Amino acid sequence: MPPVSPKSSDEPREGPETTSDGRYLIIDGRRWRRTDPSIPEERRKELVSELMAARRAVGAAKRSRDSIAEREARDRVHTAKVALGERGPPWWER
């Protein structure tokens, strides 16, 4: 049997399901607030990069059992998510 090749990047990807108002993603039956669509693309990329770095820092702190570093990393995650509009006051009410 020939090997199955992964999807090429040229093929369209279907994203997660969204609510009809476009405010939430639905993943495994749970609603997650979407990123504020008014954030400029370049800024959004910077914030997502910071969010991913902060999440990696949480994991590293947990592996090293450093509760202070973990708290600081979790605070960074929260700050990035608020800046993205995924936490804090809803972006559609601003």
TAQUI-V772027 format. One record per helix or strand of 3 or more residues. SS is the DSSP state (hx for helix, st for strand). FROM is the first residue (numbers start at 1). LEN is the number of residues. If there is no record, write none. Layout:
SS & FROM & LEN
SS & FROM & LEN
//
This chain:
st & 24 & 4
st & 30 & 4
hx & 41 & 23
hx & 67 & 18
hx & 91 & 3
//
